[in-house]
Amino acid sequence: MLPYALNHMTVARLSYAQLLDMAADLGLVGIEVRNDLPQALFDGLSPEAGGDLARSKGLRLLAVAEVKRFNDWSADKAAEALALMKIAQAAGAEAVSLIPRNDGLGMGNGERQANLRVALRDLKPMLEDHGLVGMVEPLGFPICALRYKTEAVEAIEALGATGRFRLVHDTFHHTLAGGGDYYPAHTGIIHISGVIDPALSVEEMGDQHRILVDDKDRLGNVAQIRALRAAGFMGPISMESFAPEVHAYRNPEAELARSFDFISSQATELTV
């Protein structure tokens, strides 16, 4: 089986303990937890207890999400990032997620690159102090101030921070951004989800359309996974679905198993 993982957003109605049980039952390599769900992070457990519980089930705590609008850097944003890093470190997580501003501001050519470098420059020593990786996720929406992976890679390399920062290759956002280079050596995780509605243009696709991946997928998830794996990326592939109908599944474990089995069946040569 490919090294699948699960983002808590996909099963947002489940408790942290239920998330762990499902991930373990499915044979996944790990999970990603989030601070933007209605329930408390780790269901109110201490970070240490939350991390221990995951590891007791053989699961990696891949990332704690998220620092929002990280490239809108300020003293308050630094404090927010530091607080999340302390939680992630205490839990034994591998990374924190860094989400760029997505409000149509800070978009000017030159302006957005400079803002990105300032944020990454200040985040780098903070991540080093806590033994964490910063997972940078370009968003494909036209209003995002970090839409293209190329700009993230250029900033990371300019700061000599390769490895301290890694990219989230999100198949949805890759499609919305018009594709482009893959950067497997800079990639830390793949986020997968499917869009199947044939009536939607790419420009109309939103998070609410992101379901599990099946044979009607329009995003080319299998092709993107194939390309990254063929280029040497062997890291986790995490399901991140936002659609309300996914959250409402009566048996999400069975639906996830079906989706993972479909992906593996289309990429059998990549499972060895």
N, C-alpha and C positions, 0 to 999 in steps of 0.2 A: 504494500500500500504506500502511496505517496505520503509525505510527512504533513498530514493535515492538522489543522488547529481550528479553534473556534473563538470568535470574538463575541463577547457577552451581548452585544447589540442584536445578534441573530436570534437569541433566545431571551429577549429583554424581560420577559415576564417570569423567568425562572430565578430562583434564589442563587446565591453563590454556591451553596452546597449542591444544589441540583445541577448547576452548570458543570461542576467538577465531576459529579457522578456520570453525567451524560458523556462528557469528554473521555473519561476513563472507559466507559462501556463501549464507545466507538473506536477505541484504540488510537486516540489522537495524541500528538506529541506535546500539546500544550494549549494554553488559553491566553486571551487578552482581556483584561478587566477595564472598566470605564468609570469615570467620575461624573458622567452626564446622564445616568439613568436615575429613575425615581428613588430606587433603594440606595442605602448607604454602601460605599465601597466595602467589599468583603462582608456585606450584610452587618456591618458594625463590629466585626471582629477586629482585633488589633492587626496591623500589617504583618507582624511576626506570625501570629496565629493563622492568618489567611494564607501566607506563603507556605507555612508548614503543612497545612491541610492539602494544598495542591500537590506538594512534593510527596505526601504520604500516599497519594493516588498515582504516583509515577508521572506527574505532569509538570512541565516547565511553565513558569509564569513569564510569558514571553514579553509582555509590555503592560505598563499601566498608562492608560490614556485619560486625559490628554491635557497638554498646555495649549489652550486656544489662542489664535491670533499671535503666535509666538514672534512673528516678524513685525509686529507693532510693538517694538521693544521699549520698555520703560522700567523705572525702579519697581513699580507695582508688578509688572510682568516678571521681572527677575525674582521677586519674592514668591510669586505664584509658582514659578518653575522650581524654585528651591524647595518649597513645601511638598510638591509632588515627588521630587527626587528623594526626599527624606523618606516618604512613604514607600516608594519603590525599593530603595535600598534596604529598608527594614524588612520588607516582604521577600527579599531575595529575588526581585524581578531582574530581568536582563536589560530592560530598556524603558524609556518613557516616550510617549508619542507627542510629536510636535506638529500642530495643525496651523497652517497659515491663515491670515485674514482672508475673508471671502465676502467682502462687502462693497467691492468696487472702488475702494480707496487704496492709496499707495501704489497705484498702477503704472505710474509714469516710467518710461524707459530710462534707466539710470537710477531713478528713485527706488524702485522695488529691489533692484540688485543691491544697492547700498544698504537699504533697511535689512535685507536678508543677511548680509555680511556682518553688520553690527550685532544682530541677534545671535548668530552662530559664534561669533568671536567671544561674546560674553558667556554663552552657554557652554562652550568647550571646557573651560577649567572647572565649571560646576559639575559637569558630567564626569570629568576625570576624578574629582574629589569623591564622588559617590560610586565609582566603578560601574557606570551605566553608559549605554548607547542612546543617542538621540535619534529616534525614528522620524525622519522628515517625510511628510506626505504631501506632495504636490496635488492640488485639486484641479480637475479638468474644467471647472466652470469658468466661463469667460470673465466673471467678476472676481476671480481669485488672484491675489498678488503674488502667488507662486504656482503658476499653472504648468510649467514645463520642467521636467526632470533635469534637462540640460543646465538650466540656471542654478538649480540646487547643487549639481555636481561641480560646476565651475566655482561656486562659492566654497564648497567643502575643500576642494583641492587647493584653492588659493590660500586657505587658512591652514593647510597641512593637517587637516582633520579627517582624512580618510580612515574609516574604521571606527572613529568616535561617533560620527554621524553616518547613518545608513538610510537608504530610501525605502519607503513603502511603495512597492509597485502594485497599485490598485487597478485591476482590470477595467473597472468602470471609469475611473478618472483617466486612465490611459486612452480609452476610446474617446471620451469627451474632449481630450486635448488634441485629438487628431493623430494619435499614435506617436511615432518618433522612436528614438533610440531606447534601448532597454537597460543598459548599465548593470549587468549582472554582478560585477565586482563590487558595486556600491549598494546593492540591494540587500536588505535585511529580512524582509518578509514580503510575501505576496498576499494581497487581499483579493478575494474572489467574491463575486455575486453575479447574478444573471438578470438580464432584461429581455422579456419575450414579447411585449406588446408590439405587434407589427404596425400599429397606427402611429407610433411615436417617431418623430425625427430624433436624431442624436441630440439636437439642440433642446428638445423638449424633455429629455430624460432627466429624472431627478432621483434623489435618494428613495422616495416613496415607491419607485418602480423596481427597486433592487430586491429580487427574490433569490431563491436557490438556483444553482446552475443545472440545466437539463438540456435535452436535445433541441429545444427551441431557442436557445440562447443566441442573442444578437451581438454580444460583446466579444466573441472569440476567445473565451476563457481558455479553452483547451489549447488553441494556437499560441496564446501568450505564455501559458505554462510550458509548452513544448519549447518555445524559443528561449526562455530563460534557463530551463534545465539543460538544453543542448549547449548553451553558452557557459555552463558551469555552475549555475546557481542550484544549490541543493537544500536550501533552507525551508522553513515552514510555509505552508499554504493555508491561510486562515479565511474561513467563511465569515463574511461581514455583510449581512443582509439587513436592510432597514424597513422593508415593506410591511405594512400592518398585517397582511394576510399570512406572512411568515410568523410574525409574533403570535398569531391566533391559532397556529397549528395545534391540534389536539394531541398529536404524537410527533413532536418535532424530532425526536431521535430517529424514528423510522424515515422521516423525510430527509434528514441529513444523510443518513446511511445511503439512501437511494441516490442522492446527488453526488456524494463522494464516489460511489460505485460507478456512476455514469462517467465521471471524469476519468477515473482510473481505466475504465474500459476503452476509452478513446486515446489513452496514452500508455498502453501496456508496456511498451518498451522503455518507458521512463521509470518504472517502478523497481527496477533491479539496481 
